Amino acid sequence: MSTPAAPPAPPPGAEQRWERLHPVTPVLRSWRVLVVLLFLYAQERGRSAAGGQELPGHVELLIAVAALAGCVVVAVAASALSWRATRFTVDDEAVRLHSGVIAKRQRVARLDRLQAVDVVQPLVARLLGFAELRVEVAGGAGSQVKLAYLREADAQRLRNLLLARSAGLVFEGDAAPEAPEQQLVEVPFGRVAASVALSGAAVALLVVLAGVVVGAVTTREVGVLFGAAAPLLGLAGSLWTALSRGANWRIATSPDGLRLRSGLLESRTQTVPPGRVQAVRLTQPLLWRALGWWRVQVNVAGFAGEGEQSQAASTLLPVATAAEVGVVLSLVLPALHEDLGPSGLREGLAGSSDAGGWLVAPRAARWVDPVSWRRRGALVADHALLLRRGRLRRELDVVPHERTQSLAVEQGPLQRRLGLATLALHSTPGPVRPRAEHLSGAQALALLDEQAARARTARASAGPERWMEQPAGQP
């Protein structure tokens, strides 16, 4: 799907107020350089000590301090030049960002294509009262606009302004009022910690650690511990990241969208405007099943290609009960919640039969998926297509009809021999990749035709991009 052209720049005579980032930005961007240099210095000092080539203490200290100071000054100076060349403005149509010292760049983020607005505060910036504003717009990789750093109050003011203008609200001046909110879900920290402890990464860490201990005791070689340091640190780091991001997780609803707040050391405030969720995935790892917990992730256009940031921004709930899942679904997909009801949702989460109108995989699918073929199924509701899979790790994908990008029927050589086929739905990039695998060929083709017709009808009746503006002829 092609990205709409950017809006034209204002005419030369139009008044436009350009702003700069806060002057402390070069320092906040450069402190990481000092941390990296200290780490490299510690490594090099360890090698020198091992080789017996140490300099006198005071000489080494002077050289190290001078080198670190010089590198930090260079980093701050380069960041200051970049800060000097960066400016931004917000008009009625877009956010415009000009940056670059040698190669000039101009980025335009249309407000009518806005997908989310985040206020992120890394630890150092949070302690000093600064924040980074991230504007996500439809367009995939490279469409994000980052304004780092602003005063926390200025970042909040700008966030309110962007959300109000993208919603089509009319108000005087640049001080848009903050929309009221109502908190709906708060995830306890104990549940987040328990979910991390019951994750696959925690199990892998215990297995590797046990293997290292057994190996060290058996061989009586300390080198085994050093050899396993990298994988152990990697697994421990992933666990810490999951715990830190999931801490203090809260969801609130407001007129400008769904508000998510989270973070232990780094504070993150994310706002997803209504109707911008492209697809939803509910996931339940095996160790969570006894506790009835689920993870809720979404595809939102604009989050593509951002790596770990995309993964964090695509999570609605890191761990939730079935009741909380129902609350979140009623917010992001209210029509679907009315279609299914609690019993229909339970069948999608844990069912394995054709009860409730589910289209299930035929018995021939057991030859290509002997473990979970009974769980595979599809359900065409009035407002969305639901796809379930997984015996050990349960998954349920939900795609609103109007958000379907395209459809395809795929058939591998083994599937062809067994008379099976796979229906693939193409959504915006993200964690949700909807596929109805190992259906019969007739089922897949019939589902393709029905879903294409429903998607075409749903898109024709979809609302405006600016959700508070009504189509012509409607109040």
C-alpha positions in Angstrom: 0.0 0.0 0.0 1.5 3.3 -1.1 2.1 6.0 1.5 0.1 9.3 0.9 2.1 12.3 -0.2 3.2 14.7 2.4 1.3 17.9 2.7 2.8 21.0 1.0 4.8 23.4 3.0 3.1 26.6 4.0 3.5 29.5 1.6 6.5 31.7 2.0 4.5 34.6 3.4 2.8 32.4 6.1 4.0 33.0 9.7 5.5 29.9 11.2 7.2 29.6 14.6 10.2 27.4 14.6 11.5 26.0 17.9 14.7 24.3 19.1 15.2 21.4 21.4 16.4 22.2 25.0 20.0 23.4 25.2 20.9 20.6 27.6 20.3 18.1 24.8 24.0 17.7 23.8 24.9 16.7 27.3 22.0 14.2 27.6 23.0 12.6 24.3 26.7 12.4 25.1 26.8 10.8 28.6 26.6 7.4 27.0 30.0 8.1 25.4 31.6 8.4 28.8 30.1 5.1 30.0 31.4 3.3 26.9 34.9 4.8 27.3 35.0 3.8 31.0 34.1 0.3 30.0 36.8 0.1 27.4 39.3 1.6 29.8 38.5 -1.0 32.4 39.0 -3.8 29.8 42.3 -2.4 28.6 43.6 -1.9 32.2 42.7 -5.6 32.9 44.8 -6.7 29.9 47.7 -4.5 30.9 47.7 -5.9 34.4 47.6 -9.5 33.1 50.6 -8.8 30.9 52.6 -7.0 33.7 52.9 -3.8 31.7 51.2 -1.3 34.1 52.3 2.3 34.2 52.9 4.1 37.4 49.5 4.9 39.1 49.6 8.7 38.8 50.8 8.6 35.2 48.1 6.2 34.1 45.4 8.2 35.9 46.5 11.5 34.2 46.5 9.9 30.8 43.1 8.2 31.4 41.5 11.4 32.6 42.9 13.5 29.8 41.8 10.9 27.1 38.3 10.6 28.6 37.9 14.4 28.9 39.0 14.9 25.3 36.6 12.3 24.0 33.7 13.7 26.0 34.4 17.3 24.8 34.5 16.1 21.2 31.2 14.2 21.6 29.5 17.1 23.3 30.8 19.5 20.6 29.5 17.2 17.8 26.1 16.9 19.5 26.0 20.6 20.0 26.5 21.2 16.3 23.6 18.8 15.6 21.4 20.5 18.2 22.2 23.9 16.6 21.1 22.6 13.1 17.8 21.0 14.5 14.5 22.9 14.6 10.9 21.9 14.5 7.4 23.4 14.2 3.8 22.3 14.4 1.1 23.6 12.2 -2.5 22.6 11.5 -1.4 19.8 9.1 1.9 18.3 10.2 5.0 18.3 12.4 8.0 19.5 10.5 11.5 18.7 11.6 14.7 20.1 10.0 18.0 18.6 11.0 21.5 17.7 9.8 24.9 19.5 9.8 26.5 18.3 6.6 23.5 16.4 5.0 20.3 18.4 5.6 17.1 16.4 6.3 13.5 17.6 6.3 10.9 15.3 7.8 7.2 15.9 7.7 4.7 13.9 9.9 1.1 14.4 8.8 -1.3 14.7 11.7 -4.1 13.0 9.9 -1.8 9.9 9.6 -0.7 10.0 13.2 -0.7 6.6 14.9 0.6 7.3 18.4 2.4 9.9 20.5 4.9 8.7 23.2 6.6 10.6 26.0 9.7 8.6 27.0 12.0 9.5 29.9 15.3 7.6 30.1 16.7 7.4 33.6 19.1 10.4 33.4 16.6 12.6 31.6 13.9 11.6 34.1 16.1 12.6 37.1 16.7 16.0 35.4 13.1 16.6 34.4 13.5 16.1 30.6 11.6 13.9 28.2 11.7 12.7 24.6 8.6 13.0 22.4 8.1 10.3 19.7 5.5 10.8 17.0 4.5 7.7 15.1 2.8 8.1 11.8 1.7 5.6 9.1 4.5 4.7 6.7 6.5 1.9 8.2 10.2 2.0 8.9 11.7 5.5 9.2 8.4 7.3 9.7 9.0 8.1 13.4 9.8 11.7 14.4 11.8 12.1 17.6 12.2 15.3 19.6 14.8 14.7 22.2 15.0 16.5 24.6 12.4 18.8 25.9 11.3 19.9 29.3 8.8 17.4 30.6 6.1 20.0 30.8 6.8 21.1 27.2 6.7 17.5 26.0 3.3 17.0 27.6 2.0 20.3 26.2 3.2 19.3 22.7 1.7 15.9 23.0 -1.7 17.4 23.9 -1.5 19.7 20.9 -0.7 17.0 18.4 -3.4 14.7 19.7 -6.0 17.5 19.6 -5.1 18.6 16.1 -4.9 15.1 14.8 -8.4 14.4 16.2 -9.8 17.4 14.2 -10.5 19.5 17.3 -10.8 23.3 16.9 -9.4 25.5 19.7 -7.6 28.8 20.1 -3.9 29.2 20.4 -1.3 26.4 20.9 -2.2 25.4 24.4 -4.6 22.4 23.9 -6.2 21.2 27.1 -5.3 17.7 28.2 -8.1 15.2 27.8 -9.4 13.7 31.0 -8.7 10.0 31.6 -10.1 7.1 33.5 -7.8 4.3 34.7 -9.1 0.9 33.8 -6.3 -1.7 34.3 -3.2 -1.7 36.5 -0.9 -4.7 36.4 0.6 -5.5 39.9 4.4 -5.6 40.0 4.3 -9.0 41.7 2.4 -10.5 38.7 4.9 -8.9 36.3 7.8 -10.4 38.3 6.1 -13.9 38.4 5.4 -13.8 34.6 9.1 -13.0 33.9 10.2 -15.9 36.3 7.8 -18.2 34.3 9.0 -17.1 30.9 11.1 -19.2 28.4 14.1 -16.9 29.0 14.1 -17.7 32.7 13.9 -21.4 32.0 16.8 -21.2 29.5 18.8 -19.2 32.1 18.3 -21.9 34.7 19.2 -24.7 32.3 22.4 -22.9 31.1 23.4 -22.1 34.7 22.9 -25.7 35.8 24.9 -26.9 32.9 27.7 -24.4 33.7 27.8 -25.5 37.4 27.8 -29.2 36.5 30.6 -28.6 33.9 32.7 -26.6 36.3 32.4 -29.2 39.1 33.0 -32.1 36.7 36.0 -30.7 34.9 37.3 -28.6 37.8 38.0 -25.8 35.3 37.1 -22.2 36.1 37.3 -21.4 32.4 33.9 -22.9 32.0 32.4 -20.1 34.0 34.1 -17.4 31.8 33.0 -19.2 28.6 29.4 -19.1 29.6 29.4 -15.5 30.8 28.1 -14.1 27.5 25.0 -16.3 27.2 24.3 -15.9 30.9 24.5 -12.1 30.7 22.4 -12.0 27.6 19.6 -14.1 29.2 19.8 -12.1 32.4 19.7 -8.9 30.4 16.5 -9.9 28.5 14.8 -10.8 31.8 15.7 -7.5 33.4 14.5 -5.7 30.3 11.1 -7.5 30.5 10.8 -6.7 34.2 11.8 -3.1 33.8 9.4 -2.4 30.9 6.5 -4.2 32.5 6.7 -2.5 35.9 4.1 0.1 36.8 2.0 -0.9 33.8 -1.3 1.1 33.7 -4.0 1.5 31.0 -6.4 4.4 31.0 -9.0 5.5 28.4 -9.6 9.1 27.3 -11.1 11.0 24.4 -7.8 11.2 22.6 -7.2 7.4 22.8 -5.8 4.6 24.9 -3.1 5.8 27.3 -0.4 3.4 28.4 2.1 4.2 31.2 4.9 1.9 32.2 8.6 1.6 33.2 10.8 1.0 36.3 13.9 3.1 35.5 12.7 4.5 32.1 9.3 6.0 32.2 7.1 5.7 29.1 3.8 7.3 28.3 2.1 6.2 25.1 -1.1 7.3 23.5 -2.7 5.3 20.8 -5.6 7.2 19.1 -8.9 5.3 18.6 -9.3 3.1 15.6 -5.6 2.9 14.8 -5.1 -0.7 16.0 -4.6 -2.9 12.9 -4.5 -6.4 14.5 -4.4 -7.9 18.0 -2.6 -11.1 19.3 -3.3 -12.8 22.6 -0.5 -15.2 23.7 -0.4 -17.7 26.6 2.9 -19.5 27.2 2.6 -23.0 28.7 3.8 -22.0 32.2 1.1 -19.2 32.4 -1.8 -21.5 31.7 -2.4 -22.6 35.3 -2.6 -19.0 36.3 -4.9 -17.9 33.4 -2.5 -15.2 32.2 -2.3 -13.7 28.7 -0.1 -11.2 26.8 -1.8 -8.7 24.5 0.1 -7.3 21.5 -1.0 -5.2 18.6 0.0 -4.0 15.1 0.0 -0.3 14.8 1.1 1.4 11.6 4.3 3.4 12.1 5.9 1.0 14.6 7.7 -1.0 11.9 11.4 -1.2 11.8 12.2 0.1 15.3 13.6 -3.1 16.8 13.2 -3.3 20.6 11.3 0.0 20.6 8.8 -1.5 18.2 8.3 -4.5 20.5 7.7 -2.3 23.5 5.4 0.0 21.7 3.4 -3.0 20.3 2.5 -4.4 23.8 -0.9 -3.4 25.3 -0.6 -5.7 28.3 2.6 -7.6 29.3 0.5 -10.0 31.5 -3.2 -10.0 32.1 -6.1 -12.1 33.4 -8.9 -13.2 31.0 -11.1 -10.5 32.5 -8.6 -7.8 31.8 -8.2 -9.1 28.3 -11.9 -8.7 27.8 -11.7 -5.1 29.0 -8.9 -4.2 26.6 -10.6 -5.9 23.7 -13.8 -3.9 24.4 -11.7 -0.7 24.1 -9.7 -1.4 21.0 -12.3 -3.6 19.2 -15.7 -2.7 20.7 -17.8 -4.1 17.9 -16.0 -7.5 18.1 -16.6 -7.7 21.8 -20.3 -7.2 21.2 -20.3 -9.9 18.5 -18.6 -12.6 20.6 -19.5 -12.0 24.2 -17.6 -13.8 27.0 -18.4 -17.3 25.9 -17.2 -16.7 22.3 -14.0 -15.2 23.5 -13.3 -18.2 25.8 -13.8 -20.5 22.8 -11.2 -18.5 20.9 -8.7 -18.5 23.8 -8.9 -22.1 24.9 -11.3 -24.0 22.6 -10.4 -26.8 20.2 -13.8 -27.7 18.6 -16.1 -26.2 15.9 -18.5 -24.9 18.6 -19.7 -21.4 17.9 -19.2 -21.6 14.2 -15.4 -22.1 14.2 -13.9 -23.5 11.0 -11.4 -26.2 12.1 -8.6 -27.9 10.4 -9.4 -31.4 8.9 -7.8 -34.6 10.2 -5.3 -34.6 7.3 -3.6 -31.7 9.1 -2.3 -34.1 11.8 0.4 -35.2 9.4 2.0 -31.7 9.2 1.0 -30.6 12.7 0.6 -33.6 15.0 0.7 -31.6 18.2 -1.7 -28.7 17.8 -3.8 -29.4 14.6 -7.0 -29.7 16.7 -6.5 -26.1 18.0 -6.2 -24.6 14.5 -9.3 -22.7 13.5 -10.8 -19.6 12.0 -14.0 -17.7 12.8 -15.5 -15.0 10.6 -17.4 -12.6 12.9 -19.4 -9.6 11.8 -16.6 -7.2 12.4 -13.4 -9.2 12.4 -11.6 -12.5 11.5 -10.3 -14.6 14.4 -7.5 -17.2 14.0 -6.5 -19.5 16.8 -3.5 -21.9 17.0 -1.1 -23.6 19.4 -1.4 -26.5 21.9 1.6 -25.7 24.1 1.7 -22.0 23.4 -1.8 -20.8 22.7 -2.3 -17.8 20.4 -5.4 -16.0 19.1 -5.1 -13.4 16.3 -7.9 -10.8 15.7 -8.0 -8.7 12.5 -10.8 -6.2 12.0 -12.2 -6.6 8.5 -11.5 -3.0 7.5 -7.8 -3.4 8.5 -7.1 -6.3 6.1 -4.4 -5.1 3.7 -4.5 -8.1 1.3 -5.1 -11.8 1.2 -3.4 -14.8 -0.3 -3.8 -18.6 -0.4 -0.5 -20.6 -0.1 0.1 -24.3 -0.6 3.4 -26.1 -0.1 4.2 -29.4 -1.7 3.2 -31.5 1.3 0.0 -29.5 1.8 -0.8 -30.0 -1.9 -0.5 -33.8 -1.6 -2.8 -33.8 1.5 -5.3 -31.3 0.0 -4.5 -28.6 2.5 -3.8 -24.9 2.1 -3.0 -21.8 4.2 -4.8 -18.4 4.1 -2.4 -15.5 4.8 -3.7 -12.1 5.8 -1.3 -9.2 5.2 -1.4 -6.6 8.0 0.9 -3.7 8.8 4.3 -4.9 10.1 4.4 -5.9 13.7 4.2 -8.9 16.0 0.9 -10.1 14.6 1.3 -12.1 11.3 -2.2 -13.6 10.8 -2.3 -17.0 9.1 -5.0 -19.7 9.0 -2.7 -22.7 8.4 -3.5 -26.3 7.2 -7.2 -25.8 6.3 -8.6 -27.8 3.5 -8.2 -26.3 0.0 -11.9 -25.7 -0.3 -12.1 -24.1 3.2 -9.2 -21.7 2.4 -10.6 -20.6 -0.9 -14.1 -20.0 0.5 -12.6 -18.1 3.4 -10.5 -16.0 1.0 -13.7 -15.0 -1.0 -15.7 -14.2 2.1 -13.0 -12.2 3.9 -12.2 -10.2 0.7 -15.9 -9.3 0.4 -16.2 -8.3 4.1 -13.0 -6.3 4.0 -14.2 -4.4 0.9 -17.6 -3.6 2.6 -16.0 -2.6 5.9 -13.5 -0.2 4.3 -16.3 1.5 2.4 -18.1 2.3 5.7 -15.0 3.1 7.7 -14.9 6.4 9.6 -12.6 9.4 8.9 -8.9 9.4 9.8 -9.6 12.4 12.2 -11.9 10.5 14.5 -13.7 13.5 15.9 -14.7 14.8 12.5 -17.9 13.2 11.1 -18.5 12.3 7.4 -20.5 14.8 5.4 -24.2 14.6 6.2 -23.8 13.2 9.7 -24.1 15.2 12.9 
